[in-house]
Amino acid sequence: MIEEIVKSLRNKKIAILGFGLEGKSTYNFIRKYLPKIHIDILFKTWGDNLSSDIKDEYADFIVGENYLENLEKYDLIIKSPGISFKDIDITNFKDKITSQLELFLEHNKSLTIGITGTKGKSTTSSLIYKILKDQGKDVELLGNIGVPIFDEIDKIKENTISVLELSSHALQYVKKSPNISILLNLYEEHLDHYKSFKEYGDAKFNIFKFQNKDDIAIFNLDNEEIRNKNYNFKTTDYEITMQDKINVLTKNTVYLKDDFVYYNNQKIYNINQKRKLKGNHNLNDIMFVLATSNILKLDLQETIKSISEFNPLEHRLEYVGAFDGVEYYNDSIATIPEATIESIKALEKVNTLIVGGNDRGVSQEKLINFLLESKIENIICLPKTGRYIYEGLKQSNKNLINVTNMEEAVIYAKEVTKKETICLLSPAASSYGYFKNFKERGNTFKYYVAKEV
């Protein structure tokens, strides 16, 4: 596989677009196997962790506001996921755009499992990785989870199963799809990156678009946006539903009936048995994992054992601890209203909610209406979307307060949250502009929770 990728790069005029984690990984891969090929590296600004004194006589760095100009002159543009072409006319170079993901899918011969969705990607990817690892499979976890594919590509053998967490950004321009492709859900998100919600949804559906007749798609039948796509799923694909309905679009259904998950008419999982993943949204992710286990003919009881042992990932309904009789949960990954609503439902005893973040044009009306009907007493609103939520709730009997930063939010939460209840950070908005990412936001919350006042 590596030889084939290198062959596809040789004698090409190449641009590496973006020089973050994945861009640097691409650069290192090319330099390892093609040390003297000329490459241009294009990005907007030198970051804190990137020195401008890199010495490479076979590389030119094109840096600045105009770094996206003249891309048509290249034979191949290896794009990092975070680079947006939202306001760029790509007509003259669209066919030249590729990525680590596409190069890998094009030349890899071993099994690939791709997971995408607005929410739940990391949990589902990590859980699939765990069940495979626990059953002795040679498996690698790659992609959006934090490890660029090219960093681990030399570990991929004929029998390796690659579990790929895939963002919409990674999928947007691909022309290949994984063997088993999972679409967990589709909600409004990343509208700062795409021209429309439709364009965002189209990027997600690329996970299915290039599958062949032997590949398998697993999709959420309950999600309205997925159903509205009217995608031509194969009868051999798998539909996931938390309702008691079967074989709606395919011959394979994983569904919920009473207290059990079924595969077609076979009872496979008791939803009341021990698990650390709280809430229906996590149960839905588990149903996708059970479908994957069935497709791969894994030992069902071993799969269920792995599910019961799996700990929630950091910043995803993460239990921070109990302080002065109050339990604190960090759900910083919740960047859309639907995620915050599901987290509140999962915890049940939320007395104080800390909400708000960067405004990316995602409507907060659904969350506002949910909070109006909820039993949550204290709602602490961070800028900027927190201001909209405050305005939407100010005629209610909720205890509302606008704060300017996380320290103020936690101090106020400690004052007002009733004992034997929960304080939840679940922002329903992204962190950008206020924090480097959702991890920094979650860690800041945890720091102030643990800090003595």
C-alpha positions in Angstrom: 0.0 0.0 0.0 2.7 2.5 1.0 4.5 1.8 -2.3 1.3 2.5 -4.3 0.7 5.8 -2.4 4.3 6.9 -3.0 4.0 6.0 -6.7 0.8 8.2 -7.0 2.8 11.1 -5.6 6.0 10.7 -7.6 6.6 13.2 -10.4 3.7 15.4 -9.3 3.6 19.1 -8.5 2.2 18.8 -4.9 0.7 21.3 -2.5 0.2 20.4 1.2 -2.8 22.5 2.2 -2.8 23.3 5.9 0.1 22.6 8.3 -1.5 21.5 11.5 -1.4 17.9 12.9 -2.4 16.2 9.6 -0.4 18.6 7.3 2.8 17.9 9.2 2.0 14.2 9.1 1.7 14.4 5.3 4.9 16.4 5.1 6.8 13.8 7.2 5.4 10.9 5.1 6.5 12.5 1.9 9.9 13.4 3.2 10.4 9.8 4.5 9.7 8.2 1.1 10.4 11.0 -1.4 13.1 13.1 0.3 13.9 15.2 -2.8 10.5 15.8 -4.4 9.6 19.5 -4.4 6.5 20.4 -2.4 4.7 23.6 -1.6 3.3 24.0 1.9 0.4 26.4 2.2 -1.2 27.8 5.3 -2.6 31.0 6.7 -0.3 31.8 9.7 2.6 30.4 11.6 1.2 28.8 14.7 2.6 28.8 18.2 4.0 25.3 17.7 5.4 25.9 14.2 8.7 27.6 13.7 9.3 29.7 10.6 13.0 28.6 10.4 12.3 25.1 9.0 15.1 24.3 6.6 14.1 22.2 3.5 15.7 23.1 0.2 13.0 21.1 -1.6 10.0 22.9 0.0 8.5 26.3 -0.3 6.3 27.8 2.4 3.4 30.0 1.1 2.0 31.7 4.1 -0.5 34.5 4.5 -4.1 35.7 3.7 -3.7 34.8 0.0 -2.5 31.2 0.6 -5.5 29.7 -1.3 -4.8 31.5 -4.5 -3.5 29.8 -7.7 -4.3 26.3 -6.5 -5.0 25.2 -10.1 -1.3 25.1 -10.9 -0.8 22.0 -8.8 -1.2 18.4 -10.0 -2.2 17.3 -6.5 -3.6 19.2 -3.5 -3.3 17.2 -0.3 -5.8 19.0 1.9 -6.1 19.0 5.7 -9.6 18.6 7.0 -9.8 22.0 8.7 -9.3 24.1 5.5 -12.6 25.5 4.3 -13.3 26.4 0.7 -16.7 28.0 1.7 -16.0 31.2 -0.2 -13.7 29.9 -2.8 -14.5 28.9 -6.4 -12.9 25.5 -6.7 -14.0 24.7 -10.2 -10.6 24.8 -11.7 -8.9 22.5 -9.2 -11.7 20.4 -7.6 -10.5 17.2 -9.2 -7.0 17.7 -7.9 -8.1 17.8 -4.2 -7.1 14.7 -2.2 -6.3 13.8 1.4 -4.6 11.3 3.6 -8.0 9.6 4.0 -8.6 9.3 0.2 -5.1 8.1 -0.5 -5.5 5.5 2.2 -8.9 4.2 1.1 -7.8 4.1 -2.6 -4.7 1.9 -2.0 -5.5 0.0 1.2 -6.6 -3.6 0.7 -7.6 -4.5 4.3 -10.9 -4.0 6.0 -12.0 -0.4 6.9 -14.8 0.7 9.2 -15.7 4.4 9.0 -17.8 6.2 11.5 -19.3 9.7 11.1 -22.2 11.7 12.4 -22.8 15.1 14.0 -22.4 13.5 17.5 -21.2 10.2 18.9 -18.3 9.6 16.5 -15.6 9.3 19.1 -17.5 7.1 21.5 -18.7 4.8 18.8 -15.3 4.6 17.1 -13.5 3.9 20.4 -16.1 1.3 21.5 -15.8 -0.6 18.1 -12.0 -0.5 18.5 -12.3 -1.9 22.0 -14.6 -4.8 21.1 -12.3 -5.8 18.3 -9.2 -5.5 20.4 -10.8 -7.5 23.2 -11.6 -10.3 20.7 -8.0 -10.5 19.6 -8.2 -8.7 16.3 -5.4 -6.7 14.7 -7.0 -3.2 14.8 -5.9 0.4 14.5 -8.0 3.5 15.6 -7.3 6.4 13.2 -8.6 9.7 11.8 -10.5 12.4 13.6 -9.9 10.7 17.0 -6.4 12.3 17.0 -4.0 10.1 15.1 -3.4 11.0 11.5 -3.6 8.0 9.2 -0.1 8.4 7.8 1.4 8.3 11.3 0.3 4.7 11.7 0.2 3.5 8.1 3.2 1.3 8.4 1.3 -0.8 11.0 -1.5 -1.7 8.5 -1.2 -5.3 7.4 -3.4 -7.6 5.3 -5.5 -8.6 8.3 -5.6 -5.2 10.0 -9.0 -3.7 10.6 -8.8 0.1 10.5 -11.4 1.9 12.5 -11.7 5.5 11.1 -13.4 8.3 12.9 -14.4 10.7 10.1 -15.4 14.3 10.3 -17.5 16.0 7.6 -14.4 18.0 6.7 -12.4 14.8 6.0 -15.2 13.4 3.9 -16.2 16.4 1.9 -14.0 15.8 -1.2 -13.3 12.1 -1.0 -14.1 9.7 -3.9 -13.7 6.5 -1.9 -15.7 5.1 1.0 -14.9 2.6 3.8 -16.1 -1.1 3.6 -18.4 -0.7 6.6 -19.7 2.9 6.8 -21.7 4.2 9.8 -23.7 7.4 9.8 -24.9 8.0 13.4 -27.0 11.1 13.0 -27.2 14.4 11.1 -28.0 17.8 12.7 -27.2 21.4 12.0 -23.5 21.9 12.7 -20.3 23.6 11.2 -22.4 26.1 9.3 -19.3 28.4 9.5 -17.5 25.9 7.3 -20.2 25.1 4.7 -22.3 27.1 2.3 -25.5 25.4 3.5 -26.8 22.6 5.8 -27.3 20.6 2.6 -23.6 20.9 1.7 -22.7 19.7 5.2 -25.1 16.7 4.8 -23.7 15.9 1.4 -20.2 15.7 2.9 -21.4 13.2 5.5 -23.2 11.1 2.9 -19.9 10.6 1.0 -19.2 7.9 3.6 -21.7 5.8 1.6 -21.5 7.3 -1.8 -18.5 5.3 -3.2 -19.2 1.9 -1.6 -19.5 -1.1 -3.8 -22.1 -3.8 -3.8 -20.2 -5.9 -1.2 -19.8 -3.0 1.2 -22.3 -2.3 4.0 -23.9 1.0 5.2 -25.3 1.3 8.7 -27.6 4.3 9.2 -29.9 5.9 11.7 -33.5 5.3 10.5 -34.9 7.7 13.1 -33.0 10.7 12.0 -35.2 13.0 9.9 -32.4 14.5 8.0 -31.0 11.1 7.0 -34.4 9.9 5.9 -35.1 13.1 3.9 -32.0 12.4 1.8 -33.9 9.6 0.2 -30.6 7.7 -0.3 -30.8 4.5 -2.2 -29.6 2.1 0.5 -29.0 -1.5 -0.5 -31.2 -4.3 0.9 -28.1 -5.7 2.5 -27.4 -2.5 4.5 -28.4 -2.1 8.2 -30.9 0.3 9.6 -30.9 1.3 13.3 -34.0 2.5 15.0 -35.0 3.0 18.6 -38.6 2.2 17.6 -40.4 -1.1 17.2 -40.2 -1.3 13.5 -38.4 -3.6 11.2 -37.1 -3.9 7.6 -38.3 -0.5 6.5 -35.6 0.2 3.9 -33.4 -2.8 4.3 -33.5 -6.5 5.2 -31.4 -5.9 8.3 -32.8 -3.9 11.3 -31.4 -3.4 14.8 -34.3 -2.0 16.8 -35.6 -1.5 20.3 -38.6 -3.3 21.7 -39.6 -3.2 25.4 -36.3 -3.5 27.3 -34.3 -5.3 24.6 -32.3 -4.6 21.4 -33.2 -7.0 18.6 -31.5 -7.8 15.3 -34.4 -8.6 13.1 -36.3 -11.1 15.3 -33.4 -12.1 17.4 -33.0 -10.7 21.0 -29.4 -9.6 21.4 -29.1 -7.0 24.3 -30.8 -6.2 27.5 -30.8 -2.4 27.8 -31.1 -2.6 31.6 -27.8 -4.5 32.1 -24.8 -2.8 33.5 -23.2 0.0 31.4 -21.3 3.2 32.1 -22.6 5.0 29.0 -25.6 6.9 30.2 -28.6 8.0 28.2 -30.5 7.1 25.0 -28.0 8.8 22.8 -25.3 6.4 24.1 -27.7 3.5 23.8 -28.2 4.4 20.2 -24.4 4.4 19.6 -24.3 0.9 21.3 -26.9 -0.3 18.7 -24.6 0.7 15.9 -21.8 -1.2 17.7 -24.0 -4.3 18.0 -24.8 -4.1 14.3 -21.1 -3.9 13.5 -20.4 -6.9 15.8 -23.0 -8.9 13.9 -21.6 -8.0 10.5 -18.1 -9.1 11.6 -19.5 -12.3 13.2 -17.9 -11.4 16.6 -18.7 -13.2 19.8 -21.9 -11.5 21.0 -21.3 -12.1 24.7 -17.8 -10.8 24.5 -19.1 -7.7 22.7 -21.6 -7.1 25.5 -18.9 -7.6 28.1 -16.7 -4.9 26.3 -19.7 -2.6 26.2 -20.3 -2.9 30.0 -16.7 -2.2 30.7 -16.3 0.8 28.4 -15.8 4.2 30.2 -17.1 7.4 28.8 -14.5 9.5 27.0 -13.2 12.7 28.5 -15.4 15.7 28.0 -18.4 13.5 27.0 -20.7 13.4 30.0 -17.6 13.0 32.0 -18.1 12.7 35.8 -15.8 15.3 37.4 -16.6 14.5 41.0 -18.8 15.4 44.0 -18.0 18.7 45.8 -20.0 19.9 48.8 -22.8 17.5 48.0 -23.1 18.5 44.3 -22.1 16.2 41.4 -20.4 17.9 38.5 -20.4 16.7 34.9 -18.3 17.9 32.0 -20.0 17.6 28.6 -17.9 20.2 26.7 -18.1 18.1 23.5 -21.8 19.1 23.3 -21.6 21.7 20.6 -25.2 21.5 19.3 -28.6 21.9 21.1 -29.5 18.3 20.4 -26.5 17.0 22.3 -27.2 19.2 25.3 -30.8 18.0 25.4 -29.8 14.3 25.4 -27.3 14.9 28.1 -29.8 16.5 30.4 -32.2 13.6 29.8 -29.5 11.1 30.6 -28.5 12.7 33.9 -32.1 13.5 35.1 -31.1 15.4 38.3 -29.6 18.5 36.6 -30.3 21.5 38.8 -27.8 23.9 37.2 -26.8 24.1 33.5 -23.8 26.0 32.2 -24.5 26.8 28.5 -23.3 29.0 25.7 -20.3 29.5 23.3 -19.4 30.5 19.8 -22.2 31.5 17.5 -22.0 29.5 14.2 -25.5 30.2 13.1 -27.1 27.1 14.6 -30.6 27.8 16.0 -31.0 27.5 19.8 -34.8 27.5 19.7 -35.1 23.7 20.2 -33.0 24.0 23.4 -34.8 27.1 24.7 -38.2 25.3 24.3 -36.8 22.2 26.0 -35.4 24.2 28.9 -38.8 26.0 29.4 -40.4 22.6 30.1 -37.5 21.2 32.1 -37.1 21.1 35.9 -33.7 22.8 35.7 -33.7 25.8 38.1 -30.4 27.6 37.4 -29.2 28.4 33.9 -25.8 30.1 33.6 -25.2 31.7 30.3 -21.8 32.1 28.7 -21.2 34.4 25.7 -22.3 34.4 22.9 -25.1 31.9 22.3 -25.8 32.0 26.0 -27.2 35.5 25.5 -29.8 34.2 23.1 -30.8 31.5 25.5 -31.0 34.1 28.3 -33.3 36.2 26.1 -35.5 33.2 25.2 -36.0 32.3 28.9 -36.2 35.6 30.6 -40.0 35.5 30.9 -39.8 32.1 32.6 -39.3 31.4 36.3 -35.8 30.1 35.8 -32.9 31.6 37.8 -30.9 33.1 34.9 -27.5 34.8 35.0 -25.2 36.1 32.3 -21.4 35.5 33.0 -18.4 36.5 31.0 -16.1 33.5 31.6 -15.9 30.0 33.0 -14.5 31.0 36.4 -17.6 33.2 37.0 -19.9 30.4 35.8 -18.4 27.8 38.2 -18.4 30.2 41.2 -22.0 31.0 40.7 -22.9 27.3 40.1 -21.3 26.5 43.5 -23.5 29.1 45.2 -26.9 28.1 43.7 -26.8 24.4 43.0 -28.8 22.4 45.5 -27.1 19.5 47.3 -27.7 16.0 46.0 -28.3 17.4 42.5 -26.1 17.9 39.4 -24.3 20.8 37.8 -23.7 20.2 34.1 -21.5 22.0 31.6 -23.1 21.3 28.3 -22.6 24.4 26.1 -24.7 23.5 23.0 -22.1 25.6 21.0 -18.5 25.4 19.9 -15.7 26.8 22.0 -13.8 28.7 19.3 -13.1 32.3 20.0 -13.2 31.7 23.7 -11.1 28.5 24.0 -8.7 26.7 21.7 -11.0 23.8 21.5 -13.6 21.8 23.5 -10.9 20.1 25.4 -9.5 23.3 26.8 -13.0 24.4 27.7 -13.7 21.2 29.5 -10.4 21.3 31.3 -11.0 24.9 32.4 -14.3 23.8 33.8 -12.8 20.9 35.7 -10.0 23.2 37.1 -12.5 25.7 38.6 -14.8 22.9 39.9 -11.9 21.4 41.9 -10.5 24.7 43.0 -11.4 25.8 46.5 -13.3 29.1 46.6 
